[in-house]
Amino acid sequence: MADPTTYRPKPGEIPTDPGVYRFRDAHGRVIYVGKAKSLRPRLSSYFQDITALHPRTATMVTTASSVEWTVVRTEVEALQLEYSWIKEFDPRFNVKYRDDKSYPFLAVTMGEEFPRAQVMRGAKRKGTRYFGPYGHAWAIRETLDLLLRVFPVRTCSSGVFKRATASGRPCLLGYIDKCSAPCVGRVTAEEHRAIAEDFCDFMAGNTTRFAKRLETRMKEAAAELDFEQAARLRDDIGALTKALEKQAVVLGDATDADVFALADDDLEAAVQVFHVRGGRIRGQRGWVVEKESEDVPTLVEHLLLQVYGDAERDAIPREVLVPSLPSDPEAVTEWLSSVRGSAVSVRVPQRGDKRTLSETVRRNAEQSLARHKVARAGDLTLRSKALQELQDYLGLDDAPLRIECYDVSHVQGTNVVASMVVFEDGLARKSEYRRFIVRGAATEDGEPVTVDDTAAMREVLTRRFRRYLEDAEGAGDLDLSTGVVGGATDGAGGPDAAGPSDDDEPSASGPIDPETGRPRRFAYPPSLVVVDGGLPQVNAAQAVLDELGIEEVAVVGLAKRLEEVWVPRDDHPVILPRTSEGLYLLQRLRDEAHRFAITFHRQRRSKAMTTSQLDGIPGLGASRQKALLRHFGSVKRLRAADTTDIMAVPGFGRSLASAVVTHLAEGAPQEPAVNLTTGEVLE
């Protein structure tokens, strides 16, 4: 642990302006982000007598090794910068609100040509309107089933939509008039979008005009003696009424508000929010947060930042009712108003219906906290026990707070890949997962050498820990085939890298990227490395660490047959009891690494088994093939194009366009290209 006095800035160095500050640990990782109206008194408060600090704050300042700050003009700017840094760096000592469960939303994909209504969970996507959250997915499906009578918007998947378009026959919902069937041209794209917009307006709370419009049309149909149409409209009105009855009226018809409540104890706090639109409860969400030294106003401020930080303007209501005003109410109100584009009121309800509803939300928060504490008590105890058991059985100096597990996947030595999964404090940290493409060695003639599991594991660990040394020491790039500093980027990145999880750019300034200020991807060592395998794999892994001079990382292997735990250079495994929580944690790590590796291997194998009529053209790689097919729609249309037509595609000059025309005219097979795995026709 660091002594805070070793990095305490001089009082005269700290400005008195508003700003945002960051504490970093010895590896350069941001561990805490905060803001202040005046930086000098706030930062000075962290460097008082350590015994007078809150225990969590004391742990933070002793874990940190440096502090830095950024001055801004206003408190609103400080609020926005604090939120963006917390989101970017995910500091371990900041308040983190975690949903107490995954809530489903009713989503309408307005960004598509033919918008689709569906149940959706997870991160929100641009161009999609969300309604909810709902307590259960079946509640969304019930609501959809009722409203599709009136708003026959598309609900089918892209595959079903394409098949219906190709066959010219709609699905069942199209036959029973619960879909307007844009797939077969019953309505145009513009007409279908208008239906989707009406559906969104109804879900957003503008319900009165739709009921009145249907009632007017029903009366007109009855006056014209069109009783069948009048009966259908009557049933539509009944469907709307039934859908509205499922949403309780709690406030005035014109009230749009989010009602927050909080229940807390010394360690944790539970938050509930009811989303009220048009006076009706449209959704409910809950969070649980580990408290540090924050008081309720600070918790409320952080909560509002998280809920509305990435929200669209129409997702912020006119009123935000909270259990206590945030610590900086003027700045928060000004920020919310600027995002919404009109005034937002943040206040504590004192009387009437809003006060009554706040009490209801508070009771929900209290029940949520009670449920969470019962579940978390067992979870925390078992995770702590698992880490302690691993420390005891393996003879480690400390409990392994960061564990990395590696697995190799291939089929008879082809498409060899590997995975790295990370658990911190006994929980998966998926943002730290990595995937590797194993390249292996080659003969003097350039022919690849078959790579077995041990050689693949050795290559992957070498790449991972050489990158760690580069990031930690500020070394240049390493050529893994020669071990020479300086040259092409190593195997974890490059042209065959596996997406963002293999972004392995060379380091030139230690663990922190000077351009972004973010930690580099392999900057932190694990306490324990777990490999999938027995003694040969473990010895290979230990040999890599020995070659690189890394002594602080322990290595073990978990063999599948009898679940023995192997340690380097020991002919006899460590046998953990079958009921051991430590063994269970290792099994979870091994299974997660296997899942991650085999998923990536299947992706690579499927890609390798796909054949195309455009293969073999010099200078035409996968990206340009996709650009051609995106522009022309199919190989058949491309074959009918001339050189000038192909040159209209970005990235194609005359020579490459001529090569494509010549290849398709002379050497291309007439049969359609197919995916050899699925048999799907690609043309």
Sequence and secondary structure as in RCSB ss.txt:
>XXXX:A:sequence
MADPTTYRPKPGEIPTDPGVYRFRDAHGRVIYVGKAKSLRPRLSSYFQDITALHPRTATMVTTASSVEWTVVRTE
VEALQLEYSWIKEFDPRFNVKYRDDKSYPFLAVTMGEEFPRAQVMRGAKRKGTRYFGPYGHAWAIRETLDLLLRV
FPVRTCSSGVFKRATASGRPCLLGYIDKCSAPCVGRVTAEEHRAIAEDFCDFMAGNTTRFAKRLETRMKEAAAEL
DFEQAARLRDDIGALTKALEKQAVVLGDATDADVFALADDDLEAAVQVFHVRGGRIRGQRGWVVEKESEDVPTLV
EHLLLQVYGDAERDAIPREVLVPSLPSDPEAVTEWLSSVRGSAVSVRVPQRGDKRTLSETVRRNAEQSLARHKVA
RAGDLTLRSKALQELQDYLGLDDAPLRIECYDVSHVQGTNVVASMVVFEDGLARKSEYRRFIVRGAATEDGEPVT
VDDTAAMREVLTRRFRRYLEDAEGAGDLDLSTGVVGGATDGAGGPDAAGPSDDDEPSASGPIDPETGRPRRFAYP
PSLVVVDGGLPQVNAAQAVLDELGIEEVAVVGLAKRLEEVWVPRDDHPVILPRTSEGLYLLQRLRDEAHRFAITF
HRQRRSKAMTTSQLDGIPGLGASRQKALLRHFGSVKRLRAADTTDIMAVPGFGRSLASAVVTHLAEGAPQEPAVN
LTTGEVLE
>XXXX:A:secstr
   GGGT   GGGS SS EEEEEEETTS EEEEEEESSHHHHHHHTTS GGGS HHHHHHHHHEEEEEEEE SSH
HHHHHHHHHHHHHH  TTS   EESS   EEEE TTSSS BEEEE SS  TT EEE   S HHHHHHHHHHHTTT
S  B S HHHHHHHHHHT   HHHHTTSS  GGGTSS HHHHHHHHHHHHHHHTT  HHHHHHHHHHHHHHHHTT
 HHHHHHHHHHHHHHHHHHHTS B S TT  EEEEEEEE SSEEEEEEEEEETTEEEEEEEEEEE SS  HHHHH
HHHHHHHHTT  GGGS SEEE SS  SSHHHHHHHHHHHHTS  EEE   SHHHHHHHHHHHHHHHHHHHHHHHH
HHHHHHHHHHHHHHHHHHHT SS  SEEEEEEEEEETTEEEEEEEEEEETTEE GGG EEEE    B TTS B  
  HHHHHHHHHHHHHHHHHHHHHT   EETTTTEESSS  TTSSTT  GGGG     SSTTB TTT  B TT S 
 SEEEEESSHHHHHHHHHHHHHHT  S EEEEE TTT  EE TT SS B   TT HHHHHHHHHHHHHHHHHHHH
HHHHHHHHTB  TTTT TT  HHHHHHHHHHHSSHHHHHT  HHHHHTSTT  HHHHHHHHHIIIII  SS  BB
TTT  B  
